[in-house]
Protein backbone atom coordinates (compact mmCIF):
# COMPACT_ATOMS: atom_id res chain seq x y z
CA UNK A 1 0.00 0.00 0.00
CA UNK A 2 1.22 3.49 -0.86
CA UNK A 3 -0.07 6.73 0.65
CA UNK A 4 0.59 10.06 -1.04
CA UNK A 5 0.32 13.58 0.34
CA UNK A 6 0.86 16.69 -1.79
CA UNK A 7 1.97 20.09 -0.53
CA UNK A 8 3.22 23.40 -1.89
CA UNK A 9 0.16 24.68 -3.66
CA UNK A 10 -1.09 28.23 -3.29
CA UNK A 11 -1.84 31.52 -4.99
CA UNK A 12 0.77 33.03 -7.29
CA UNK A 13 0.81 35.75 -9.91
CA UNK A 14 1.25 34.93 -13.57
CA UNK A 15 4.92 34.52 -14.37
CA UNK A 16 5.70 33.30 -10.89
CA UNK A 17 6.88 29.94 -9.59
CA UNK A 18 5.78 27.23 -7.19
CA UNK A 19 7.27 23.92 -6.17
CA UNK A 20 4.93 21.07 -5.36
CA UNK A 21 6.01 18.14 -3.25
CA UNK A 22 4.50 14.69 -2.90
CA UNK A 23 5.55 12.61 0.08
CA UNK A 24 5.01 8.89 -0.28
CA UNK A 25 4.89 6.08 2.22
CA UNK A 26 5.52 2.48 1.28
CA UNK A 27 8.45 0.31 0.44
CA UNK A 28 7.90 0.34 -3.32
CA UNK A 29 8.46 4.06 -3.90
CA UNK A 30 11.89 3.69 -5.45
CA UNK A 31 10.61 1.25 -8.07
CA UNK A 32 7.36 3.07 -8.79
CA UNK A 33 6.54 5.52 -11.52
CA UNK A 34 5.34 8.82 -10.08
CA UNK A 35 3.18 11.30 -11.94
CA UNK A 36 1.46 14.64 -11.61
CA UNK A 37 -1.99 15.27 -12.98
CA UNK A 38 -4.23 18.30 -12.70
CA UNK A 39 -7.92 19.01 -12.87
CA UNK A 40 -9.57 22.36 -13.41
CA UNK A 41 -13.25 22.94 -12.54
CA UNK A 42 -15.54 21.33 -15.08
CA UNK A 43 -12.67 19.64 -16.90
CA UNK A 44 -11.25 16.14 -16.99
CA UNK A 45 -8.13 15.20 -15.11
CA UNK A 46 -5.14 15.75 -17.39
CA UNK A 47 -1.59 14.50 -17.43
CA UNK A 48 1.16 16.94 -16.48
CA UNK A 49 4.37 14.97 -16.02
CA UNK A 50 5.80 11.63 -14.93
CA UNK A 51 9.10 10.24 -13.74
CA UNK A 52 10.03 6.59 -13.83
CA UNK A 53 12.18 4.67 -11.36
CA UNK A 54 15.15 5.19 -13.69
CA UNK A 55 14.48 8.99 -13.65
CA UNK A 56 13.25 9.04 -17.22
CA UNK A 57 10.71 11.84 -17.57
CA UNK A 58 7.78 12.81 -19.77
CA UNK A 59 5.91 16.11 -19.95
CA UNK A 60 2.67 17.34 -21.42
CA UNK A 61 3.27 19.74 -24.28
CA UNK A 62 1.49 22.50 -22.37
CA UNK A 63 4.11 22.49 -19.59
CA UNK A 64 7.26 21.45 -21.44
CA UNK A 65 10.08 23.90 -20.81
CA UNK A 66 8.31 25.44 -17.82
CA UNK A 67 7.82 22.53 -15.39
CA UNK A 68 10.45 20.10 -14.08
CA UNK A 69 9.73 16.85 -12.30
CA UNK A 70 12.28 15.19 -10.02
CA UNK A 71 12.42 12.59 -7.29
CA UNK A 72 14.43 11.90 -4.17
CA UNK A 73 14.18 8.22 -3.36
CA UNK A 74 15.98 8.69 -0.03
CA UNK A 75 13.15 11.00 1.05
CA UNK A 76 10.35 9.12 -0.75
CA UNK A 77 9.39 12.41 -2.35
CA UNK A 78 8.64 13.62 -5.85
CA UNK A 79 8.70 17.29 -6.80
CA UNK A 80 7.20 19.45 -9.50
CA UNK A 81 8.98 22.76 -10.05
CA UNK A 82 6.61 25.07 -11.91
CA UNK A 83 8.02 28.23 -13.49
CA UNK A 84 6.51 30.89 -15.74
CA UNK A 85 3.06 30.02 -14.46
CA UNK A 86 0.02 31.00 -16.51
CA UNK A 87 -3.62 31.45 -15.56
CA UNK A 88 -4.44 28.26 -17.47
CA UNK A 89 -2.25 26.32 -15.03
CA UNK A 90 -4.87 26.94 -12.34
CA UNK A 91 -6.13 23.57 -11.12
CA UNK A 92 -6.00 21.02 -8.35
CA UNK A 93 -2.75 19.11 -8.77
CA UNK A 94 -2.66 15.43 -7.90
CA UNK A 95 0.26 13.10 -7.31
CA UNK A 96 -0.13 9.50 -8.44
CA UNK A 97 1.92 6.32 -8.27
CA UNK A 98 2.00 2.95 -9.94
CA UNK A 99 4.44 0.06 -9.35
CA UNK A 100 5.29 -0.17 -13.04
CA UNK A 101 6.45 1.99 -15.93
CA UNK A 102 4.74 5.35 -16.15
CA UNK A 103 1.90 6.27 -18.48
CA UNK A 104 -0.15 9.37 -19.33
CA UNK A 105 -3.44 7.64 -18.53
CA UNK A 106 -4.80 8.42 -15.06
CA UNK A 107 -6.80 5.18 -14.93
CA UNK A 108 -3.52 3.24 -14.90
CA UNK A 109 -2.47 4.66 -11.54
CA UNK A 110 -3.35 2.77 -8.38
CA UNK A 111 -2.51 5.37 -5.77
CA UNK A 112 -3.51 9.02 -5.53
CA UNK A 113 -3.00 11.90 -3.16
CA UNK A 114 -5.86 14.20 -2.08
CA UNK A 115 -4.57 17.05 -4.26
CA UNK A 116 -3.29 20.58 -3.71
CA UNK A 117 -4.80 23.73 -5.19
CA UNK A 118 -2.72 25.95 -7.46
CA UNK A 119 -4.22 29.28 -8.43
CA UNK A 120 -2.48 31.61 -10.85
CA UNK A 121 -3.80 35.15 -10.98
CA UNK A 122 -3.42 37.19 -14.16
Buried (B, 14 or more C-beta within 10 A) or exposed (E): EBEBBBBBBEEBEBEBEBEBBBBBEBEBBEEBBBBBBBBBEEEEBBBBBBBBBEEEBBBBEBBEEBBBBBBEBEEBBBBBBBBEBBEEBBBBBBBBBBBBEBBBEBEBBEBBBEBBEBBBEE
